[in-house]
Amino acid sequence: MVQGKLEVLLISAKGLENTDFLCNMDPYVILTCRTQEKKSSIASGKGAEPEWNETFVFTVSGSVSELNMKIMDSDSGTSDDLVGEATIPLEPLFEEGSLPATSYNVVKNDEFCGEIRVSLTFTPEVRAV
């Protein structure tokens, strides 16, 4: 059973499909780790190559196997568009303790539609004996 703190540094994305036809999209990311959900700021007008450089912290306990990331395009007046999703397996992270900045495939409808770059750190909880 894994317990501790998961730090996610959301760096950037590239090669995303622009969901706005007339202007650059305004992407943001929803990060989900089991029942915890965090939302990044909106990279206004950044289009298909957004940068965030934001850190998110999740408390991990029990059997957590993956981190899900949904890239959305913020639209005023209409509902936000799904740009794509990435699922990051956490098992290698729990073994290594940290993973350097790595690009993960973003998919939508089972098709590749860009990459998202994140770095991960896991700090195990030290239990008092």
MMTF fields as JSON, N, C-alpha, C and O atoms, coordinates in Angstrom:
{
  "mmtfVersion": "1.0.0",
  "mmtfProducer": "UNKNOWN",
  "numBonds": 515,
  "numAtoms": 516,
  "numGroups": 129,
  "numChains": 1,
  "numModels": 1,
  "chainsPerModel": [1],
  "groupsPerChain": [129],
  "chainIdList": ["A"],
  "bondAtomList": [4, 2, 8, 6, 12, 10, 16, 14, 20, 18, 24, 22, 28, 26, 32, 30, 36, 34, 40, 38, 44, 42, 48, 46, 52, 50, 56, 54, 60, 58, 64, 62, 68, 66, 72, 70, 76, 74, 80, 78, 84, 82, 88, 86, 92, 90, 96, 94, 100, 98, 104, 102, 108, 106, 112, 110, 116, 114, 120, 118, 124, 122, 128, 126, 132, 130, 136, 134, 140, 138, 144, 142, 148, 146, 152, 150, 156, 154, 160, 158, 164, 162, 168, 166, 172, 170, 176, 174, 180, 178, 184, 182, 188, 186, 192, 190, 196, 194, 200, 198, 204, 202, 208, 206, 212, 210, 216, 214, 220, 218, 224, 222, 228, 226, 232, 230, 236, 234, 240, 238, 244, 242, 248, 246, 252, 250, 256, 254, 260, 258, 264, 262, 268, 266, 272, 270, 276, 274, 280, 278, 284, 282, 288, 286, 292, 290, 296, 294, 300, 298, 304, 302, 308, 306, 312, 310, 316, 314, 320, 318, 324, 322, 328, 326, 332, 330, 336, 334, 340, 338, 344, 342, 348, 346, 352, 350, 356, 354, 360, 358, 364, 362, 368, 366, 372, 370, 376, 374, 380, 378, 384, 382, 388, 386, 392, 390, 396, 394, 400, 398, 404, 402, 408, 406, 412, 410, 416, 414, 420, 418, 424, 422, 428, 426, 432, 430, 436, 434, 440, 438, 444, 442, 448, 446, 452, 450, 456, 454, 460, 458, 464, 462, 468, 466, 472, 470, 476, 474, 480, 478, 484, 482, 488, 486, 492, 490, 496, 494, 500, 498, 504, 502, 508, 506, 512, 510],
  "bondOrderList": [1, 1, 1, 1, 1, 1, 1, 1, 1, 1, 1, 1, 1, 1, 1, 1, 1, 1, 1, 1, 1, 1, 1, 1, 1, 1, 1, 1, 1, 1, 1, 1, 1, 1, 1, 1, 1, 1, 1, 1, 1, 1, 1, 1, 1, 1, 1, 1, 1, 1, 1, 1, 1, 1, 1, 1, 1, 1, 1, 1, 1, 1, 1, 1, 1, 1, 1, 1, 1, 1, 1, 1, 1, 1, 1, 1, 1, 1, 1, 1, 1, 1, 1, 1, 1, 1, 1, 1, 1, 1, 1, 1, 1, 1, 1, 1, 1, 1, 1, 1, 1, 1, 1, 1, 1, 1, 1, 1, 1, 1, 1, 1, 1, 1, 1, 1, 1, 1, 1, 1, 1, 1, 1, 1, 1, 1, 1, 1],
  "groupList": [{"groupName": "MET", "atomNameList": ["N", "CA", "C", "O"], "elementList": ["N", "C", "C", "O"], "formalChargeList": [0, 0, 0, 0], "bondAtomList": [1, 0, 2, 1, 3, 2], "bondOrderList": [1, 1, 2], "singleLetterCode": "M", "chemCompType": "L-PEPTIDE LINKING"}, {"groupName": "VAL", "atomNameList": ["N", "CA", "C", "O"], "elementList": ["N", "C", "C", "O"], "formalChargeList": [0, 0, 0, 0], "bondAtomList": [1, 0, 2, 1, 3, 2], "bondOrderList": [1, 1, 2], "singleLetterCode": "V", "chemCompType": "L-PEPTIDE LINKING"}, {"groupName": "GLN", "atomNameList": ["N", "CA", "C", "O"], "elementList": ["N", "C", "C", "O"], "formalChargeList": [0, 0, 0, 0], "bondAtomList": [1, 0, 2, 1, 3, 2], "bondOrderList": [1, 1, 2], "singleLetterCode": "Q", "chemCompType": "L-PEPTIDE LINKING"}, {"groupName": "GLY", "atomNameList": ["N", "CA", "C", "O"], "elementList": ["N", "C", "C", "O"], "formalChargeList": [0, 0, 0, 0], "bondAtomList": [1, 0, 2, 1, 3, 2], "bondOrderList": [1, 1, 2], "singleLetterCode": "G", "chemCompType": "PEPTIDE LINKING"}, {"groupName": "LYS", "atomNameList": ["N", "CA", "C", "O"], "elementList": ["N", "C", "C", "O"], "formalChargeList": [0, 0, 0, 0], "bondAtomList": [1, 0, 2, 1, 3, 2], "bondOrderList": [1, 1, 2], "singleLetterCode": "K", "chemCompType": "L-PEPTIDE LINKING"}, {"groupName": "LEU", "atomNameList": ["N", "CA", "C", "O"], "elementList": ["N", "C", "C", "O"], "formalChargeList": [0, 0, 0, 0], "bondAtomList": [1, 0, 2, 1, 3, 2], "bondOrderList": [1, 1, 2], "singleLetterCode": "L", "chemCompType": "L-PEPTIDE LINKING"}, {"groupName": "GLU", "atomNameList": ["N", "CA", "C", "O"], "elementList": ["N", "C", "C", "O"], "formalChargeList": [0, 0, 0, 0], "bondAtomList": [1, 0, 2, 1, 3, 2], "bondOrderList": [1, 1, 2], "singleLetterCode": "E", "chemCompType": "L-PEPTIDE LINKING"}, {"groupName": "ILE", "atomNameList": ["N", "CA", "C", "O"], "elementList": ["N", "C", "C", "O"], "formalChargeList": [0, 0, 0, 0], "bondAtomList": [1, 0, 2, 1, 3, 2], "bondOrderList": [1, 1, 2], "singleLetterCode": "I", "chemCompType": "L-PEPTIDE LINKING"}, {"groupName": "SER", "atomNameList": ["N", "CA", "C", "O"], "elementList": ["N", "C", "C", "O"], "formalChargeList": [0, 0, 0, 0], "bondAtomList": [1, 0, 2, 1, 3, 2], "bondOrderList": [1, 1, 2], "singleLetterCode": "S", "chemCompType": "L-PEPTIDE LINKING"}, {"groupName": "ALA", "atomNameList": ["N", "CA", "C", "O"], "elementList": ["N", "C", "C", "O"], "formalChargeList": [0, 0, 0, 0], "bondAtomList": [1, 0, 2, 1, 3, 2], "bondOrderList": [1, 1, 2], "singleLetterCode": "A", "chemCompType": "L-PEPTIDE LINKING"}, {"groupName": "ASN", "atomNameList": ["N", "CA", "C", "O"], "elementList": ["N", "C", "C", "O"], "formalChargeList": [0, 0, 0, 0], "bondAtomList": [1, 0, 2, 1, 3, 2], "bondOrderList": [1, 1, 2], "singleLetterCode": "N", "chemCompType": "L-PEPTIDE LINKING"}, {"groupName": "THR", "atomNameList": ["N", "CA", "C", "O"], "elementList": ["N", "C", "C", "O"], "formalChargeList": [0, 0, 0, 0], "bondAtomList": [1, 0, 2, 1, 3, 2], "bondOrderList": [1, 1, 2], "singleLetterCode": "T", "chemCompType": "L-PEPTIDE LINKING"}, {"groupName": "ASP", "atomNameList": ["N", "CA", "C", "O"], "elementList": ["N", "C", "C", "O"], "formalChargeList": [0, 0, 0, 0], "bondAtomList": [1, 0, 2, 1, 3, 2], "bondOrderList": [1, 1, 2], "singleLetterCode": "D", "chemCompType": "L-PEPTIDE LINKING"}, {"groupName": "PHE", "atomNameList": ["N", "CA", "C", "O"], "elementList": ["N", "C", "C", "O"], "formalChargeList": [0, 0, 0, 0], "bondAtomList": [1, 0, 2, 1, 3, 2], "bondOrderList": [1, 1, 2], "singleLetterCode": "F", "chemCompType": "L-PEPTIDE LINKING"}, {"groupName": "CYS", "atomNameList": ["N", "CA", "C", "O"], "elementList": ["N", "C", "C", "O"], "formalChargeList": [0, 0, 0, 0], "bondAtomList": [1, 0, 2, 1, 3, 2], "bondOrderList": [1, 1, 2], "singleLetterCode": "C", "chemCompType": "L-PEPTIDE LINKING"}, {"groupName": "PRO", "atomNameList": ["N", "CA", "C", "O"], "elementList": ["N", "C", "C", "O"], "formalChargeList": [0, 0, 0, 0], "bondAtomList": [1, 0, 2, 1, 3, 2], "bondOrderList": [1, 1, 2], "singleLetterCode": "P", "chemCompType": "L-PEPTIDE LINKING"}, {"groupName": "TYR", "atomNameList": ["N", "CA", "C", "O"], "elementList": ["N", "C", "C", "O"], "formalChargeList": [0, 0, 0, 0], "bondAtomList": [1, 0, 2, 1, 3, 2], "bondOrderList": [1, 1, 2], "singleLetterCode": "Y", "chemCompType": "L-PEPTIDE LINKING"}, {"groupName": "ARG", "atomNameList": ["N", "CA", "C", "O"], "elementList": ["N", "C", "C", "O"], "formalChargeList": [0, 0, 0, 0], "bondAtomList": [1, 0, 2, 1, 3, 2], "bondOrderList": [1, 1, 2], "singleLetterCode": "R", "chemCompType": "L-PEPTIDE LINKING"}, {"groupName": "TRP", "atomNameList": ["N", "CA", "C", "O"], "elementList": ["N", "C", "C", "O"], "formalChargeList": [0, 0, 0, 0], "bondAtomList": [1, 0, 2, 1, 3, 2], "bondOrderList": [1, 1, 2], "singleLetterCode": "W", "chemCompType": "L-PEPTIDE LINKING"}],
  "groupTypeList": [0, 1, 2, 3, 4, 5, 6, 1, 5, 5, 7, 8, 9, 4, 3, 5, 6, 10, 11, 12, 13, 5, 14, 10, 0, 12, 15, 16, 1, 7, 5, 11, 14, 17, 11, 2, 6, 4, 4, 8, 8, 7, 9, 8, 3, 4, 3, 9, 6, 15, 6, 18, 10, 6, 11, 13, 1, 13, 11, 1, 8, 3, 8, 1, 8, 6, 5, 10, 0, 4, 7, 0, 12, 8, 12, 8, 3, 11, 8, 12, 12, 5, 1, 3, 6, 9, 11, 7, 15, 5, 6, 15, 5, 13, 6, 6, 3, 8, 5, 15, 9, 11, 8, 16, 10, 1, 1, 4, 10, 12, 6, 13, 14, 3, 6, 7, 17, 1, 8, 5, 11, 13, 11, 15, 6, 1, 17, 9, 1],
  "groupIdList": [1, 2, 3, 4, 5, 6, 7, 8, 9, 10, 11, 12, 13, 14, 15, 16, 17, 18, 19, 20, 21, 22, 23, 24, 25, 26, 27, 28, 29, 30, 31, 32, 33, 34, 35, 36, 37, 38, 39, 40, 41, 42, 43, 44, 45, 46, 47, 48, 49, 50, 51, 52, 53, 54, 55, 56, 57, 58, 59, 60, 61, 62, 63, 64, 65, 66, 67, 68, 69, 70, 71, 72, 73, 74, 75, 76, 77, 78, 79, 80, 81, 82, 83, 84, 85, 86, 87, 88, 89, 90, 91, 92, 93, 94, 95, 96, 97, 98, 99, 100, 101, 102, 103, 104, 105, 106, 107, 108, 109, 110, 111, 112, 113, 114, 115, 116, 117, 118, 119, 120, 121, 122, 123, 124, 125, 126, 127, 128, 129],
  "secStructList": [7, 3, 3, 3, 3, 3, 3, 3, 3, 3, 3, 3, 3, 3, 1, 7, 7, 7, 7, 7, 1, 1, 1, 7, 7, 7, 3, 3, 3, 3, 3, 3, 3, 6, 6, 3, 3, 3, 3, 7, 7, 7, 7, 6, 6, 7, 6, 6, 1, 7, 3, 3, 3, 3, 3, 3, 3, 3, 3, 3, 3, 3, 7, 7, 7, 3, 3, 3, 3, 3, 3, 3, 3, 7, 7, 1, 1, 1, 7, 7, 3, 3, 3, 3, 3, 3, 3, 3, 3, 7, 2, 2, 2, 2, 2, 2, 1, 3, 3, 3, 3, 3, 3, 3, 3, 3, 3, 3, 6, 6, 3, 3, 3, 3, 3, 3, 3, 3, 3, 3, 3, 3, 3, 3, 7, 7, 7, 7, 7],
  "xCoordList": [0.846, 0.0, 0.896, 1.81, 0.617, 1.42, 0.784, -0.428, 1.625, 1.136, 2.167, 3.362, 1.717, 2.652, 2.106, 0.896, 3.04, 2.688, 3.168, 4.333, 2.266, 2.584, 2.628, 1.639, 3.787, 3.918, 3.984, 4.784, 3.135, 3.078, 3.452, 2.781, 4.517, 4.883, 4.375, 4.924, 3.317, 2.731, 3.546, 3.496, 4.287, 5.221, 4.594, 4.421, 4.257, 3.778, 3.113, 3.051, 2.624, 2.096, 2.512, 2.814, 2.525, 2.86, 2.141, 1.762, 1.965, 1.332, -0.144, -0.709, -0.787, -2.213, -3.034, -2.627, -4.188, -5.093, -5.873, -6.523, -5.811, -6.51, -8.007, -8.464, -8.774, -10.221, -10.964, -12.156, -10.267, -10.896, -10.532, -9.357, -11.527, -11.283, -10.768, -9.935, -11.247, -10.914, -9.758, -9.161, -9.437, -8.362, -7.657, -8.087, -6.579, -5.874, -6.723, -7.44, -6.636, -7.411, -6.755, -5.6, -7.527, -7.096, -7.09, -8.032, -6.022, -6.041, -5.768, -5.023, -6.398, -6.109, -6.168, -6.63, -5.7, -5.63, -6.364, -6.226, -7.152, -7.771, -6.984, -6.945, -6.362, -5.564, -6.394, -6.943, -6.487, -7.269, -6.437, -5.873, -6.373, -5.697, -6.726, -6.989, -7.297, -8.429, -9.564, -10.18, -9.862, -11.003, -10.599, -11.462, -9.285, -8.824, -8.705, -8.184, -9.2, -9.15, -8.581, -8.968, -7.668, -7.058, -7.167, -7.225, -7.191, -7.33, -6.227, -5.981, -5.577, -4.517, -5.123, -6.331, -4.264, -4.714, -4.902, -4.476, -5.537, -5.778, -4.603, -4.24, -4.019, -2.934, -3.584, -3.713, -3.993, -4.787, -4.082, -2.947, -4.803, -4.304, -3.04, -2.376, -2.691, -1.432, -1.56, -0.555, -2.793, -2.987, -2.459, -2.665, -1.775, -1.355, -0.041, 0.394, 0.6, 1.9, 1.873, 2.715, 0.927, 0.816, 1.919, 2.491, 2.198, 3.124, 2.434, 1.775, 2.593, 1.973, 3.005, 2.969, 3.925, 4.906, 4.23, 4.586, 3.239, 2.498, 2.693, 2.811, 2.726, 2.886, 1.597, 0.943, 1.243, 0.052, 0.472, 1.339, -0.147, 0.198, -1.041, -2.11, -0.869, -1.936, -1.492, -0.315, -2.426, -2.148, -2.501, -3.622, -1.525, -1.714, -1.79, -0.934, -2.816, -2.899, -3.695, -4.617, -3.327, -4.028, -3.463, -2.275, -4.316, -3.86, -4.157, -5.197, -3.245, -3.365, -2.442, -1.256, -2.975, -2.146, -1.847, -0.919, -2.638, -2.429, -2.903, -3.702, -2.371, -2.773, -3.41, -2.815, -4.609, -5.292, -5.229, -5.398, -4.985, -4.922, -5.808, -5.67, -6.72, -7.595, -7.227, -7.246, -6.896, -6.622, -7.93, -8.547, -8.331, -9.582, -9.287, -8.253, -10.204, -10.101, -11.209, -12.392, -10.82, -11.789, -12.493, -11.85, -13.814, -14.602, -15.612, -16.358, -15.638, -16.656, -17.952, -17.957, -19.037, -20.335, -20.778, -21.978, -19.835, -20.197, -19.442, -18.543, -19.809, -19.097, -17.674, -17.412, -16.772, -15.368, -15.195, -15.909, -14.245, -13.995, -12.896, -11.915, -13.07, -12.011, -10.994, -11.335, -9.738, -8.668, -8.085, -7.825, -7.881, -7.342, -7.033, -7.125, -6.663, -6.386, -5.08, -4.656, -4.452, -3.251, -3.401, -3.892, -2.975, -2.982, -1.542, -0.847, -1.106, 0.279, 0.315, -0.243, 0.967, 1.082, 2.017, 3.078, 1.622, 2.406, 3.346, 4.19, 3.217, 4.069, 5.567, 6.294, 6.053, 7.493, 7.901, 9.016, 7.001, 7.293, 7.456, 8.369, 6.573, 6.652, 7.946, 8.47, 8.46, 9.717, 10.928, 11.879, 10.902, 12.048, 12.06, 13.128, 10.876, 10.8, 10.58, 9.875, 11.188, 10.917, 11.162, 11.987, 10.443, 10.617, 10.876, 10.112, 11.949, 12.258, 11.178, 10.287, 11.268, 10.301, 10.204, 11.188, 8.996, 8.753, 7.521, 6.57, 7.538, 6.372, 5.515, 6.019, 4.218, 3.25, 2.288, 1.932, 1.871, 0.954, -0.415, -0.942, -0.975, -2.339, -3.199, -2.869, -4.299, -5.176, -6.609, -7.045, -7.312, -8.74, -9.376, -8.931, -10.416, -11.073, -10.059, -10.101, -9.153, -8.12, -7.122, -6.405, -7.062, -6.1, -5.118, -5.5, -3.85, -2.796, -3.089, -3.37, -3.021, -3.286, -2.38, -2.797, -1.144, -0.187, 0.517, 0.378, 1.28, 2.032, 1.883, 1.735, 1.925, 1.923, 3.175, 3.525, 3.846, 5.13, 4.969, 4.564, 5.293, 5.199, 6.401, 7.045, 6.692, 7.682, 7.001, 6.162, 7.358, 6.667, 7.636, 8.76, 7.191, 7.97, 7.042, 5.931, 7.504, 6.721, 7.526, 8.669, 6.93, 7.56, 6.767, 5.649, 7.349, 6.603, 6.42, 7.272, 5.288, 5.015, 5.827, 5.792, 6.561, 7.354, 6.447, 5.879, 6.333, 5.447, 6.23, 7.303, 5.664, 6.289, 6.104, 5.034, 7.141, 7.072, 6.689, 6.576],
  "yCoordList": [-1.181, 0.0, 1.25, 1.376, 2.146, 3.343, 4.498, 4.705, 5.246, 6.433, 7.529, 7.279, 8.743, 9.847, 10.998, 11.182, 11.782, 12.997, 12.892, 12.589, 13.143, 13.14, 14.593, 15.32, 15.002, 16.351, 16.238, 15.48, 16.999, 16.998, 18.391, 19.372, 18.472, 19.741, 19.685, 18.979, 20.443, 20.529, 21.563, 22.754, 21.106, 21.99, 22.609, 23.825, 21.774, 22.306, 21.207, 20.052, 21.585, 20.616, 21.09, 22.266, 20.153, 20.556, 19.666, 18.535, 20.209, 19.455, 19.199, 18.287, 20.006, 19.803, 20.251, 21.121, 19.638, 20.023, 21.242, 21.199, 22.314, 23.541, 23.362, 23.131, 23.47, 23.261, 24.549, 24.513, 25.687, 26.952, 27.256, 27.24, 27.528, 27.719, 29.116, 29.268, 30.13, 31.504, 32.096, 33.088, 31.494, 32.049, 30.907, 29.755, 31.25, 30.234, 29.79, 30.592, 28.527, 28.035, 28.473, 28.898, 28.356, 28.73, 27.479, 27.246, 26.665, 25.37, 25.436, 26.285, 24.509, 24.27, 22.767, 22.031, 22.308, 20.87, 20.546, 21.248, 19.469, 18.928, 17.67, 16.714, 17.676, 16.538, 15.768, 16.357, 14.461, 13.637, 12.469, 11.704, 12.35, 11.226, 10.606, 11.125, 9.5, 8.857, 9.853, 10.267, 10.253, 11.146, 12.616, 13.49, 12.901, 14.289, 14.885, 14.259, 16.106, 16.77, 18.172, 18.899, 18.546, 19.884, 20.442, 19.697, 21.757, 22.406, 23.453, 24.252, 23.439, 24.415, 25.758, 25.882, 26.747, 28.031, 27.878, 26.893, 28.858, 28.831, 29.504, 30.634, 28.807, 29.377, 30.173, 29.681, 31.396, 32.214, 32.449, 32.921, 32.098, 32.37, 31.629, 31.995, 30.59, 29.888, 28.832, 28.314, 28.511, 27.593, 26.197, 25.62, 25.653, 24.253, 24.014, 22.869, 25.07, 24.934, 25.646, 26.508, 25.301, 26.027, 25.674, 24.584, 26.634, 26.395, 26.817, 27.855, 25.995, 26.313, 26.501, 27.5, 25.537, 25.544, 25.731, 26.616, 24.869, 24.9, 23.58, 22.522, 23.656, 22.452, 22.145, 23.039, 20.861, 20.398, 19.29, 18.479, 19.257, 18.245, 17.416, 17.951, 16.103, 15.164, 14.325, 13.983, 13.995, 13.063, 11.673, 11.422, 10.777, 9.434, 8.428, 8.404, 7.607, 6.501, 5.373, 5.612, 4.159, 3.02, 2.632, 2.813, 2.1, 1.575, 2.572, 2.498, 3.493, 4.463, 3.984, 3.754, 3.832, 3.279, 4.273, 4.069, 5.364, 6.277, 7.693, 7.928, 8.608, 10.013, 10.32, 10.059, 10.87, 11.208, 12.711, 13.502, 13.09, 14.504, 14.744, 14.085, 15.696, 16.082, 17.489, 18.404, 17.67, 19.007, 19.539, 18.919, 20.698, 21.315, 22.665, 23.278, 23.119, 24.452, 25.298, 25.008, 26.342, 27.226, 28.071, 28.804, 27.963, 28.734, 29.574, 29.052, 30.869, 31.691, 31.578, 31.63, 31.424, 31.354, 29.948, 29.676, 29.049, 27.665, 26.748, 27.189, 25.49, 24.568, 24.345, 24.415, 24.077, 23.879, 22.609, 21.626, 22.643, 21.5, 20.616, 21.108, 19.308, 18.367, 18.357, 18.099, 18.641, 18.627, 17.218, 16.705, 16.592, 15.243, 14.846, 15.66, 13.582, 13.058, 12.284, 11.725, 12.264, 11.457, 10.723, 11.285, 9.467, 8.685, 8.305, 7.722, 8.646, 8.397, 7.304, 7.481, 6.159, 5.103, 5.559, 6.125, 5.313, 5.807, 4.77, 5.116, 3.504, 2.458, 2.754, 2.609, 3.169, 3.491, 4.622, 4.629, 5.566, 6.689, 6.203, 6.634, 5.307, 4.802, 4.03, 4.004, 3.403, 2.656, 3.587, 3.373, 4.625, 5.517, 6.694, 7.158, 7.177, 8.344, 9.628, 10.524, 9.72, 10.881, 10.518, 9.66, 11.178, 10.99, 12.364, 13.299, 12.501, 13.806, 14.205, 13.416, 15.415, 15.906, 14.919, 14.628, 14.419, 13.398, 13.795, 14.35, 13.515, 13.78, 12.527, 11.426, 12.711, 11.616, 11.906, 13.058, 10.845, 11.006, 11.475, 11.008, 12.411, 12.884, 12.238, 12.291, 11.631, 10.964, 11.468, 11.9, 11.395, 11.723, 10.766, 10.658, 10.07, 9.058, 8.039, 7.664, 7.598, 6.611, 7.083, 6.264, 8.383, 8.897, 9.843, 10.648, 9.73, 10.601, 12.039, 12.312, 12.96, 14.36, 15.329, 16.439, 14.913, 15.813, 15.173, 13.977, 15.999, 15.523, 16.506, 17.711, 15.967, 16.802, 16.457, 15.286, 17.485, 17.288, 17.574, 18.666, 16.574, 16.721, 16.076, 15.191, 16.534, 15.848, 15.481, 16.23, 14.335, 13.795, 13.503, 13.056, 13.761, 13.421, 12.779, 13.256, 11.693, 11.044, 11.027, 10.57, 11.526, 11.531, 10.598, 10.922, 9.421, 8.49, 9.04, 9.755, 8.684, 9.109, 8.235, 7.008, 8.868, 8.106, 7.785, 8.674, 6.51, 6.09, 5.942, 5.341, 6.507, 6.357, 4.931, 4.346, 4.37, 2.973, 2.935, 1.855],
  "zCoordList": [0.0, 0.0, 0.0, 0.815, -0.91, -1.084, -0.313, -0.368, 0.409, 1.09, 1.003, 1.165, 0.746, 0.666, -0.139, -0.264, -0.691, -1.409, -2.849, -3.107, -3.775, -5.201, -5.675, -5.582, -6.181, -6.74, -8.252, -8.8, -8.913, -10.368, -10.863, -10.542, -11.64, -12.273, -13.706, -14.551, -13.961, -15.295, -16.069, -15.765, -17.061, -17.754, -19.0, -19.076, -19.967, -21.247, -22.057, -21.636, -23.214, -24.178, -25.558, -25.761, -26.509, -27.881, -28.871, -28.568, -30.061, -31.13, -30.92, -31.523, -30.057, -29.796, -30.998, -31.767, -31.133, -32.207, -31.732, -30.687, -32.488, -32.098, -32.298, -33.417, -31.21, -31.309, -31.66, -31.965, -31.619, -32.005, -33.456, -33.822, -34.267, -35.688, -36.02, -36.914, -35.319, -35.689, -34.888, -35.305, -33.739, -32.914, -32.179, -32.231, -31.505, -30.727, -29.543, -28.944, -29.22, -28.082, -26.763, -26.73, -25.691, -24.344, -23.469, -22.712, -23.571, -22.904, -21.397, -20.907, -20.696, -19.29, -19.076, -19.947, -17.917, -17.667, -16.379, -15.377, -16.416, -15.209, -14.85, -15.625, -13.68, -13.211, -12.196, -11.265, -12.369, -11.451, -10.95, -11.732, -9.643, -8.993, -8.054, -6.969, -8.485, -7.801, -7.606, -8.588, -6.364, -6.138, -6.071, -5.99, -6.103, -6.014, -7.416, -8.339, -7.542, -8.839, -8.667, -7.751, -9.545, -9.533, -10.947, -11.925, -11.033, -12.333, -12.491, -11.586, -13.631, -13.895, -14.288, -14.491, -14.39, -14.919, -16.434, -17.035, -17.012, -18.461, -19.164, -18.838, -20.122, -20.927, -22.05, -23.172, -21.75, -22.677, -24.01, -24.067, -25.083, -26.43, -26.804, -27.774, -26.051, -26.306, -27.39, -27.879, -27.769, -28.882, -28.642, -27.575, -29.64, -29.628, -28.888, -28.771, -28.386, -27.695, -26.328, -26.076, -25.449, -24.175, -23.176, -23.207, -22.29, -21.182, -19.896, -19.843, -18.851, -17.571, -16.455, -15.737, -16.312, -15.218, -13.866, -13.088, -13.606, -12.346, -11.611, -12.23, -10.277, -9.475, -8.731, -8.193, -8.712, -8.006, -7.054, -7.379, -5.869, -4.88, -4.555, -4.262, -4.613, -4.269, -3.078, -2.958, -2.205, -1.119, -1.628, -2.073, -1.556, -2.104, -0.963, -0.078, -0.999, -0.045, -0.694, -1.473, -0.361, -0.949, -2.291, -2.557, -3.128, -4.414, -5.526, -6.18, -5.728, -6.817, -7.924, -7.687, -9.132, -10.197, -11.309, -12.091, -11.389, -12.497, -12.17, -11.263, -12.952, -12.899, -14.242, -15.288, -14.223, -15.471, -15.701, -14.773, -16.936, -17.298, -18.503, -19.533, -18.362, -19.472, -19.884, -19.061, -21.139, -21.65, -22.23, -23.096, -21.732, -22.157, -22.793, -22.527, -23.634, -24.227, -23.626, -23.805, -22.914, -22.275, -23.33, -24.082, -23.38, -24.342, -23.576, -22.747, -23.85, -23.188, -23.981, -25.211, -23.253, -23.92, -24.286, -24.338, -24.541, -24.849, -23.89, -23.174, -23.885, -22.989, -23.507, -24.708, -22.571, -22.926, -23.753, -23.557, -24.673, -25.559, -24.99, -24.433, -25.136, -24.779, -25.911, -27.065, -25.567, -26.563, -26.64, -27.728, -25.467, -25.428, -23.992, -23.073, -23.816, -22.482, -22.47, -23.482, -21.296, -21.102, -19.772, -18.792, -19.751, -18.53, -18.224, -19.057, -17.017, -16.629, -15.574, -14.491, -15.869, -14.865, -13.741, -14.004, -12.496, -11.368, -10.764, -9.937, -11.162, -10.585, -10.707, -9.724, -11.9, -12.018, -11.07, -10.549, -10.854, -9.962, -8.523, -7.819, -8.087, -6.712, -6.486, -5.372, -7.537, -7.421, -7.435, -6.684, -8.288, -8.461, -7.481, -7.083, -7.093, -6.225, -6.992, -6.528, -8.179, -9.025, -10.487, -10.803, -11.353, -12.791, -13.395, -13.151, -14.187, -14.79, -15.798, -16.11, -16.292, -17.274, -18.436, -19.116, -18.64, -19.654, -20.457, -19.907, -21.746, -22.586, -22.673, -22.894, -22.496, -22.577, -23.719, -23.973, -24.404, -25.528, -25.057, -24.048, -25.816, -25.593, -26.674, -27.859, -26.255, -27.227, -27.086, -26.019, -28.193, -28.217, -29.206, -30.349, -28.768, -29.606, -30.139, -31.311, -29.266, -29.588, -30.641, -31.214, -30.907, -31.879, -31.193, -30.343, -31.577, -31.045, -31.459, -32.626, -30.49, -30.857, -30.096, -29.763, -29.821, -29.187, -28.003, -27.747, -27.281, -26.124, -24.975, -25.182, -23.754, -22.565, -21.769, -21.623, -21.256, -20.571, -19.078, -18.678, -18.271, -16.82, -16.152, -16.717, -14.938, -14.126, -12.819, -12.319, -12.269, -11.097, -9.968, -10.198, -8.74, -7.551, -6.539, -6.309, -5.937, -4.892, -3.603, -3.583, -2.53, -1.215, -0.314, 0.087, 0.012, 0.853, 2.262, 2.79, 2.85, 4.218, 5.152, 5.054, 6.061, 7.025, 8.213, 8.848, 8.485, 9.581, 10.866, 10.902, 11.919, 13.239, 13.716, 13.543, 14.315, 14.769, 16.227, 16.807]
}
